[in-house]
Amino acid sequence: SLQGFDHYMLKEIYEQPEALRNAMRGRLDEENATAVFGGLNLTPQQLRSVERIILTGCGTSWHSALVGEYLIEELARIPVSVEYASELRYRNPPIENNTLVFGITQSGETADTLAALRETKRKGHRTLAICNVVGSSIAQAADGGVYLHAGPEIGVASTKAYTSQCCILTMLALYFGRLRHLSYEGGQRIIQELYGIPGAVQEALNCNERVKEVANKYQDATNVLYLGRQYNFPTALEGALKLKEISYIHAEGYPAAEMKHGPIALVDTKTPSVFIVPQGSTYDKVMANMEEVKARGGPIIAVATKEDPMVDAVADDVIRIPDVPSILQPIVSVVPLQLLSYHFALLRGCDVDKPRNLAKSVTVE
Ligand code: M6R
């Protein structure tokens, strides 16, 4: 039931703190400064010998795969490739021995993800699923996996499944990291930071009224750019996808610096750019990109960390999120973008939970 919310999408956005707690429950081992997973069905020796990881999925799940790439490469130093499942299944790339393939999927029924996993498994690679729906086709087809435990996601737009996927991938990166180079202290620190994430998402949800105002102001936009870098580049893609699918407004997500290589030509006074610009390593660079858009007359909506006078000075509208470490920013920074697409859709009279032309799970290729 909707439990007082107007739409499942909104309810599921608000369920994220709880979904994240469920994703972490019983999986953080403070004593050994690592994560634990019951269903990988691989020995530590087998996991230790993994030399490459492929992350595959479709749509929003593909975006969480991009987050996973950054996380696993940084924390575990294992090379990662991210593949669209629809491409991987027919592309026939060379895959080295000791490659582990993860299919990422909320529903566990996406035809292309299932086929990509089956094809790689047939070739003798170990396949695992990161999946929400227990007992789904992909969960059954894989050699093992990790459930999100996010609870049913009914809205066509994936929201809590996405942040839960990012959370699971963070814990997997921690786990693989601790089998390799990540120190005890490093592992401990990440565990403590993870504990703070449900609260940070709760705090990010407080921006709802502010986001509503922003949606009101820009409701006539026909094009929106989403720009972020590093850990917030997938957030830009995900924000753009959410806007397209729920409010039917054309949007493009880019790594902020790529903008100069083409998309900047789209910037005009009627095309807002959403910059995801929390504090962190590329903050100054993203600020420079923001100035470039400003210089061309483009309205700027910034998703920024609390108390950031530099952003205030440049952006037309600022949405504030709590400050969290870079590796965890994807889970927090996407929240205002989910809400933004929701409010845009409402203002434009779109059917939020059942957008046109889309199905919750895509069971045909
Ligand atoms: O169930 P899956 O995670 O495999 O679904 C993949 C995509 O179809 C899905 O994420 C789609 O892009 C969503 N509608 C996005 O909100």
Residues whose N, C-alpha, C, O or C-beta is under 5 A from the ligand:
A	BS01	M6R	C58 G59 T60 S61 I104 T105 Q106 S107 G108 T110 V156 A157 S158 K360 V362
